[in-house]
Amino acid sequence: MTGTIFLLGATGFLGSTFLVSLGKKLPQYHVVALARGSSTTSLEARTNILEKYHPNLSVVEGALEDESVIKEESAKADIVINCASSNHLALVKVILDGLNERRTKTGSSPIFIQVSGYSLLSDNARGQPPDPLTSKVYTDIGFSPNDCPEHNPLRDVDSFIIDTASKTQNGIRTLIFYPGWIYGVGEVIGLQRTTVALRVYTDLAKGFGYAGTFGAGLAGMNNIHVKDCASALLIILQAALDGRADVGTEGIYFGSSEQPIVPHVEIVNKIGDVLHERGIIPHPGSQPLKPEHASVLPDVAWSAMGGNLLGHPQRLKRFGWEPVESRKISLLESLSEELNVVVKTMAGANN
């Protein structure tokens, strides 16, 4: 079996790790990667990096706002995988428009995989630990985004995807993948190698002068190593290609390990210690965000980093998926190496 995969987010943390898996397991597919140059790396350099990891890859230049490019490439693809942005409704609409155009012209049933996230599941606890009475542990069996609080991140985007799939019955096959906190260090040198959540915390600490938690920092979420996340995404794709995957309203896949939930304060304490050791902030450890800083942060940040995000993957287990890498190294054990990469990247951006 062969075809074309349009991959958004190939230069990102999960996307680049997933591309490595694609190159090993599905080298016969033509991968079209959306990419552009950055302030530190040219498009040519990024292209050269990406081409090392898949033997049948081409790059199309563009940003997530380049609707004409994205629609055109989606209309030419058998599969579109969005690892780039989980909360970008305009992007998703353009992708689905392109896939619907392909469906109409060819009579095929293209595949769309959206990488979403556990932030949809937040109980909005404002930094408090899980409450046995109010903090729900969701499962991906019988789950709908509308089961979550109305104003949670990602709900509108994911509901739109499912609604569109129901309107194009036997047409576009949609699948939504929900990973927890993705940790570990990406293996593709020269591209993004750490999770965005860690970079957000680090940037806030640098800007505020201290490592701050959302409220008491006692909330947490399920986690998953980036290699396990990529392997889960690959299994979902292979199941869709084989016709074994649930799609549409049932095409919901959670992705997390059975490792213990780590309260955010433990992560932020480590960030504070490392940044203090490097002379970036004056004091080690962490403290709750000061009122003047907490008040300027958007609700989406409070929901994702101040809430408990609890989910249990069942569909992936049916495919025999196991969180192999997560069992080798935990989030806290991985954190020092991740922070070394973040701090080095930070220093490079300032030079």
N, C-alpha and C positions, 0 to 999 in steps of 0.2 A: 504494500500500500504506500502511496506517495501523494503529495499535494503541496500546497503553499500555506505556510504559517506566517501571519503578520503579528509580530511581537512588539508590544509597546513596553518600555521600561527595561530594555536589554542592557542598558548601562548602569542600572540601579543595583541595589543590594540583592534582592531576591531574583530579579530578572537575569542578572549576569550568572548567578549560581544555577538557575534553571537552564540557561543556555548551554552551560557545560553538560548538564544531563541530556539535553536534546541532542547535542553533538555525539554523545556516546550511544544513546538508545534509538534515536530516530534520524540518523545522518542522511537518509534518503529524501527527507522533506526539505523543500526549499524554504529557508527562513528569511523573511524580509524584516529587518530591524529598523525601527524608527529611532533616529539619533540626531544629535547636533553637537557642535563644539561647545566647550565651556570656557570659563575665564582662565583655566589652567591647562586644558587639553584640547587640541584641535580636533575637528571632525575626522580628518585623515588619520590621526593617531588613534582615535577611538575605533574607527573602522578596522584598522590593522589589528587592534586587540581583539575585537569581536570575531574577526575572521579566523583567528587561531583556534577558536573553540567550536566551530561548526564548519564542516567541509563544503556546505552548500548554502552560503549566507551572502546576502547583499544588504546594503544599507540605503535607506531613503532618508534624505535630510528633512527634518521638520520638528516642530514643537507640538505640544498637546493642543495648542490653539490653532494650528494649521488645519482647519476643517476640510479644505478641499483635498489636501494630501491624504489625510486619514480616511476620508470617505472613499477616495479612489483606490487606495490600497486594500481597504476592507472589502470593497466590491470585487477585487481580484483574488481574494484569499478564500481558502477552504476553511481556515481556522483563524480566529483572532483571539489573542491572549493579552489581556491588559494587566500588566504588572506595574504600570506607571503611576496611576492615581486611582485611589479607591473612592474618592469623594468629588468626582468631576462629572456632573450630570450632563453638561453640554458635550463632553467627549463621548460619553456612552451613547448619547442620542445619535451622534454622527457615525459611530461604529455600527450601530444597529441599522441606520439608514443605508449604509454601504452594503451590509450583509443582506438586507432585504432586497436591495437592487440585484445582488448576485442570485438570490433565491428566485426572484421573478424571471430573470433572464435565462437561467440555466435549469431551473426546476430542482436544484440540489437543496440539501438541508445543511447549510454551513453551521459551524460550531463557534460559539462565543464563550470564553471563560473569563470571568471577571474576578480579580483578586480583591476581595473586600477585607474585612478584619473584625476582630472581636470587639472593637470599640462600639459596634452596634449594640452589644449586649450589656452595656453599662447600666449599673443601678444608681448612678449619680450620687454616690455616697459621700462626696466632698471630703475624701481622704480617710474615711472611717473603714474599719474592717468589715468583712461580710457579716450581714445580719441573718441569722437562720430563718427569721420570719419574713424578710423582705428581699434578700439577695437571691435571685433565682439562678439555678444552674441549668442552662439551656442544653438541649440536644438537637442534632441536625435532622433527626427523624421527626416528621410532622411539624417542622419549624417554618415560620413565616417572618419576614422582617417586621411585619405589622404586629407581631407579638411583643415587640420591644417598645419602650417609652417613645412617645410621638416625636420628640425633638432630638432623639439620639442621632449622632453622626451616621451617615451611610444609609439610613432607612429610606430616604426618598430615592436615592440612586438604585438601590437593590430592588425596591418595590417596582420601580419603572422597568427594570430588566425583566422581572417575572411577569409583569402585566403585558409587556410587549411579546414575550414568548407565548403567552396564552392566546394572544390575538393572531399570531402566525402559527397556528397549530399545524404540526407536521412540517414546519418551516425551519426557522432558526432554532437550533438546539442550544439553550443557554445553561450554563453551570456557574455557580458562584462559590468561590473558595474563601473560607474565613480562617486565616491563621491567627494564633494568639501573638504574644510578644515574640518576635523573631530575634534570636540572639546568635552569637558566633561571629566569626570573621570570614568574610567572603574570600574565595580563593583567586579571583581574577584581579591581579595587580594592575593598577591604573584606572580602575573603575570604583564605584561606590562599594565599600567593604563592611559597613556597619549599619545597624538599624537606625531609622530616622528618629525613633523615640529617644535613643541615647544621645544623638546629636542635638535634639531639642533641649534636653535637660542640660547638656554641656554649654550650649549657647546661652541659655538663660542664666546659668551660673556665672559665666564670663561677663554678661551684660549687667547683672545685678550685683556682682561682687561676692556672692555666696551661693552655695548649692541649696536650692529651695525645694521643699516638697509641697504638693497640693494638699492643703490642710495638714493633718498629722502624718500623712504619707503611709497610712496603714492599709490602704486598699491595694489590691493586686489583681493579676490576671494570669491565666494559663500561658505557658510558654512553649516554644518549639525551636530547635536548632535550625539554622538556615538550610543546611543540607537535607534535613528531614522535611522541611517545608518544600524544597524543590522536588524531592522524591515524591511527596504527596501530590504536588501539582502534575507531575509527569504521569503518575498512576491514574489520576482523574482524566487526563487527556487520552491516555491509552484506552481506558474504559469507554470513553465517549467514541473513539474511533472504532472500537470493537462492537459498539452497540450495547454495552453492558451497563452503562452509566444512566442513572436517573437524571432527567433534564427538566427544564421549565420549573413549575412550582415545586417539584421534588428534587430539583438539581441543586441541593444545598449541601455543602461539604465543610465541616469544621476540621481544623487542623491544629492539634496541640498534643503535647506529651503528657505522661502521667507524673512528671516531675512536680515537686511541691511548688505551690504558688509563692512567689517572692514579693513581700510588701515593697512598695516603691521606696520607702525610707531606706531600706537596705541597699538598694541600687544607688540612691542619691548620696548616701553616706560615703560610698566608695568613690563616687564622682568628686565629692568635696575633698576627700583625702588625696586623690591623685592630682587634682588641679592645684591644691595647696602645695603639694610636693614640688610641682613644676613652677611655683611662683605666680600662678595665674590668678588665684584668689587668696585673701589674707588668712582665712581660717579653714581648718579641716572639718570634716563631717557635714551635717546638714541642719537646717532649721526650717520651720514652716515659712512659706512665702509671706513676706510682709504685706500688710493690707494694700499699700500703694502699688505693689507689684502684682498681687493677686487680682486686683480689680481691673487691671488692663488686659488680662489674658482672656481669650474668647471662651465661650461656653463649651466649644468642641474640645478644647484642651482640658478643661475641668472634667468633662465627661470621660475622656479617654484615660487621663492620668490621675484623676481623683476618684474614679469609680471602680467597682469590682466587676471584672469582665470574665465571666465563668461559663465555660462551654465543655461539652463532652462529645468527641467525635465518634460516631458510630458507623457512618457509611464507609469511611476509609478502612475501617477494620474489616468490613465485609470483603474488601479487595485484598486483604492480607497485608496491608500497610502496617509497618512498625516504626516507631521513632528511634531508630538505631543510634544515630549520633547523639541525641538527647540523653541517652542512657550512658554514653561514654563521658560526657562533660556537661555539667549543669550550668545554668545561667550565671550563678555567682562565681563558679570556677572559671568561666569564660570571660568575665567582666574585665579583668586586668588587661588582657590582651586586646580586647575591644577598645578600651580607653586609651591604650598606647597608640592605636591606629587613629582614633579620633583626635588626640592631641597633636600627633605628627601632621595630620591633615590640616588642623587648625593653624599650626605654625607655618606650614607651607603656603596657606592662603594669605598669611600676613606678610610674607616676604615679597 
